[in-house]
């Protein structure tokens, strides 16, 4: 087998013969050039697999790859083999029928959990929504099958169009990720159309004046009940000569729940943002609350700054005065069970709504309530958008219908522009 310091000129000058010629590169041990009788020239790597068997790995055509490019590929390939990797076995694994379950959990999860805050939520969504597809090979997941699945979900399970769009978009995201990394050749549902979301349109839910009174009254009743329960429990402990628990009669709040909800109602902050609040985010002197970007819904969002009204300022001042831990990195509302971040307050929330007699009101609706109250007080939509942290005004326009009086005043401004005499002439002709 001829050996030479292969150059581009030398490779191009090689002429075919009646038999295959093999030229070994002197610079990269294992890099060889095959010259076929037909004149075709192909780069290969001569190497031993981890099991000791010698074989050739095809790199590519010498008409496309230069000598330098072939050497770079050869170095990378041989380095991988030296580290114990078996390219043939890897290729065999790649050729196995790849199921959605394997793609989701063996490939996608290792990346998304490290790179996206919502990674686990995406995995859970796809796994739950497409549970019937998990053991199917990817090539069997077709647009037709997804359309049939959506039809069943809508007609038999009454799943809304917006929810189905969210599920299929998440699945497309997983497939696109795999295509980008050459795990899949193409996205099998790339051309799947989204459904109409008219059945998903939801009326903006906010508290009426009467509901607000009941809501706040139920909060106060809950505080009184907790204080009474603590008093009764301490009496029981005292009778048994046991240490008492801290008295709640001389503190402003019985526990975290009332101040937490007052923060939500007066900032429009999402639940995770409130659960993530640290004391360093609370500037009582400057009367400013910071909602950090890492707790935001969007990965592209920046820090958000909410000025404190009197209610918010008083609430956080009083709450801080009774908290034992108020170091900058302590949670404003620490879980009493773990002293860490809350993951939910479902039991307390459901109990509050029952006591207040309020139905169809979610935790997230406090955000809608915040925006709705501002709009009904005449605050312009751009200001509301800034306070909510919406990137697009379209998201805020859902509240526009709550300001008919503002629209009327805007139209009435034209009366002054037209002048009273002009208006009188219009009226005379009516």
N, C-alpha and C positions, 0 to 999 in steps of 0.2 A: 504494500500500500504506500504510494508516494507521499512524502511529507514535505511541506513547503510553508514558508511564511506567506500566507495567502494575501494578495492585494486585489483591489477591484480590477485593475488592469489585467492582472494574471488570470483571474477568474473569467473575465470576458474573452480572453485569448484562447481558452481551452477549447479544443475541438473534439467532437465525438469520435469514437472508434467502434469496432464491431462488438465489443463487450463493454459492460458497465465499468467506468473508471471511478475509483474512490481516492480522494485527496484529503489528507489529514492536516489540520492547521497546527503549526508549531507553537503558536501563542496561547491558544486555548485548548488544553488537552481534552480530547473527546469530541471537538467540533470537526465534522467531516463534510466534504462536498461530494455528492454523487453526480456523475455526468453520464447520462443514459445514451445508448446508441442513437436515440432519436434527437439528441442534442439538448434534451431537458436537463436542467441543473437544479439540484435540490439540496438544501442544508439539512443535516441530521446531527444528532448528538449520540455518540457511542458511549454507553454507560452501563454500570451494573446496578440492578435493583437491590433493595435491602435484603432480598432472599438469596443474593449471590448470582442470579441469572443475568447474563449479558444481553442487552437488546439495543435497538436503535429508536430514538425519538425524533419524529419529523418536526423540523422547525419551520420550513417554508421555502418557497421558490427563490432561487438566486436572482431571478429576473426582477423580483420585487424587493427582496431584502439585500442590502449591501453587506459587505464583509463586516463592517463595524457594527451594524445592527444585529447580524447573526451572532457576533461575539458577545454583545450585551445580553441577548436572550440566552445564549449558552451559559454565561456566567451565572445568571439568575437561576436557571434550571439546575445546573450542577450544584449550586449552593443549597438549593432545596433538597436535593438527593443526599448531599453530605449530612444534612440535618436529620436524615432518617425518613423523609417523605417518599412515598411511592406514587409517582405520577400515574402509572397504569391503574393502580387500585383506586386512586382518586377519580380517574375518568370512568371507571366501572361504577363507582358509587353515583357519580353525576348522571350516568345513563339509566340508573334505576328509575322506576316510575315514581315521580315526586308527587306526594299527596299534599293536600292543603294543610293537613295537620303538621306534616313534617316541615313544610315551607314556613308555616307560622311559628312553630315552637323551636325547631332546630336551627333555622336560619334568621328569620326576621326578628325574633325576640331578642337575640343576642345583640343586635344593633339598636333597635328602637328603645330598649330599656336604658341604654347608656346615652342616647342622643335626644330623646323626646320626653318631656315631663308627662305627657299624656300617653306614654307608651303602653303601660299596663292596661289602661282603659281601652286603647285600640285593640290590643290582643284579646281582652275579655269580650269586647263587642263582636269582633269577627268570629271568635270561637262560639259564642252563644247564638248569634243570628244565623250562622251557617253551619250549625251542628250537624245537619244532614249531609253536608258536603265534605266534612273533614277527612273521611277516608277515601275520597275520590281522587284519582290522579288529576293533576291540573289540566291536562288536555281534554278531560271529560267535563270540565266546568265551562259550559258554553253560554252564550247570550240567551239562547232559547231556554235552557234550564233555569237560568236566573229569572227570566221573564215569567216562566211558569211558577217558580217559587214565589215571586212577588204577588202574582195573581191570587195564589192560595192565602198568602199572608193578609192581603187586603180584604178578600171576600169572606174567608172563614175565621180569621182572627182579628179583623177590624184594625189592622196596623195602619197607621197614617202614612201618607205619601212622603212626608218629611222624614219620618223615621226610616222608611225603606231606602230613601236616597242617602241618608247618613250611613246606613249599613253598607250599601253597595259602593259608596265613595271610599269607605275604609278598606273594603276588599280590593278595589282598584289601586289604592295606595300601596298595599302589600305587593300586588302583582307588578306595579311599576318599579317598585324598589328592587324586585327580583330581576326584572329586565335590565335595569341599569347596571346590575352586578353580574350579568350574563348567566344567571341561574336559569332564567327563562328566555326563550328566543323572542317571545312577544306576549303582550297582555291579552288573554283570551276574551276579556269583556271590555276592552278599550272603547269599543263603539256602542256600548250600552247606553241608551238614552235615559235621562232622569225622568221621574214621574212628575205629574202635576201635583202641586202641594196645596191645592185649594181646600182639600179636606182637612188640612192641618192648620189652617189659619185660626189663630187663637186670639180671642178678645183680650185686650190688655186688662189685667186684673189688679185693682187697687182697692184700698179700704175706703168705704164710705165714711162720712163723719160719724154715723152711728156705730159702725163696725169698729172704728178707731177707738171710740170711747169704751166699747166692750173689750177690745183687745188690751188696752192699757189697764182697765179695771181688773181683767183676769190676771195680768202680770202682777198687780199689787196684791190680789187675793192669793196668788201663789207665794209671794214673799211672806205674807202674814201666816200662811199655813206652814211654811218651812220654819219660821221663827217659833210658832207654837209647838211644832213637833220637836224642835231642839230643846225647848223649855221643858216639855214633858219628859224627854229622854234624860235630860240632866237631873230632873227630880228623881227619876228611877235610879240613876247612877248614884246619886247622893244617898238614897235610902239604903244602898248596899255598900256604902263607903268606898265607892269607886271614883277614880278621877273624872271630873266633868269635862265635857267638850266645850270649845270656845262659845261664849254667849253671843247671840246674834241680835240682842236687843239694842245694842249701842253702836251698830255698824249701819252704813247707809244701804247696803244691799245684802240680801240673805245669801245669795250666791252669784255666780257668773251670768246667769241667764238674762236677767233684766238689762244690765248694762250692755250685754252683747247685742240684744235686739234693738236697743236704742241707738247703738252705733250703726246697725244695718239700716234702720229707718231714716237716719239723718245723714247717711253718706251714699246710699245706693250701692255699697260694696257687695261683691259676690261673697258667698259663704266661705269659700276657701281663702279669700283675701282676709276676711275677718278672723278666721281660725289661725291664719299665719301671722297676724299682727305681733310685732315685738315692741317692747317699750321704747326702743330707739326710733321707732316709726311715729311715736307720739310726741309732738313738740307743743307742750302746753304753753310755754312762754310765747311762742310765735303763733299759737292757735292754728296749727297745721297738722294734718294727718297724712302720712305717706303710705300708699299702697304699692308695695314693691313689685317690680316686674316679674320676679320669679314666681309670684303667687297669682299672676294674671292668667286669664284664659288663653290669650294669644301668645305664642312664642316670640312674636315681633313687638310686643307691647313694651313701653318704657315705664319707669316709675310714674305714679299718678299722685297728685297732690290735692287734698280735699281740705278747704278752709273749715274751721270749726265754728258752728253756730253756738249759741249759748247753751242749748240743750246738750250738744255733744261735748262741749268744753266742761260743763258741770259734771256730766256723767263720768268722763274719763278722769277728771280730777278727784272725784269722790272715790271712784273705784281704785285708783292708784293709792290713795291714802289708807285703804284697808287691806291692800295686798301685801303679803309677806315678802314676796320676791319681785323686785322691780328693777333688776339689773338690766342694762341695755338689751341683752340678748335673751331675756326671759320673755315668755309668751304673755301677752296682755290677758288672754283668756286661756289659762292653762287647764288641762283636763284634771279634775280632782282625783281621778283614778291613777293616771300615769305621770302627772305634772308635765306632760308633753303636749303636743298639738292634738286638738280635738279632731275626730274623724266624722262625728255626727252628733246631733242633739235631737234625734228623732222622737224619743219618748217624751221629752219635755215639750217639744213643739206640738206633737199630737195632743198632749194633755191640755196645753194652753188653748188650742183651737176648740177643743170640746167644751172647755169651761166658758169660752167667749161666745160659743154658738156660731162660729164662723166656718163656712164650708168653701171648698174649692179655692183655697188660698195656700199656695206653696211658699216655702222659705224664699225662693227666688222672686216671688211676687212682691216682697218688700223692696226689691230693686225697682220694679215697675211702679210701686207706690211712690217711692222717692221721686222718680222722674215725672210721674203724673201730677203730683202735688206742685212741683215746680212749674210745669207748663200751665196748670190751672191758675197759678198765681201770676202769670204773665211773663215768666222767664223765657227768653228766646231759646230756640231749639239748638243753636250753636253752643250756647253756654251749657245747656243740658247735656249735649253731646260730649263736651269737655269733661264735665263732672262724672259722666258715666264711663268715660274712657273709650267711647266708640271711635273706631278708625274711620268709619264711613257715616255720613249724615243719614243715609238710607235707614240705618238701624234705629235712629232716633225719630224718624218721621212717623213711626207707629203711634207716637203720642200727639201728633199735630192736631188730631180731631178734638182734643181736649181743650183747645184754646179758641173757640168760636168767637168769643168776645174780642180777642186780640185781632182776629181777621176783620171783624166788623169795624173796629176802630181804625184799622189800616185803610179800609175802603172809605170810611167817613172822611178821611184826610183829603180825599179828592173833592169833597164838597167845598172845602176852603180854597182849593186850587181853582175850582170852577167859578167861585164867587157866588154870593147870595142872589144877585140879580139873575145870573144865568140859571141857577137852580130854580128860581121862581118861574122863569119862562118855560123851563121843562115841565114844571108842575101844572102850569096853566093849560098846557096842551094835553094833559092826561084826562 
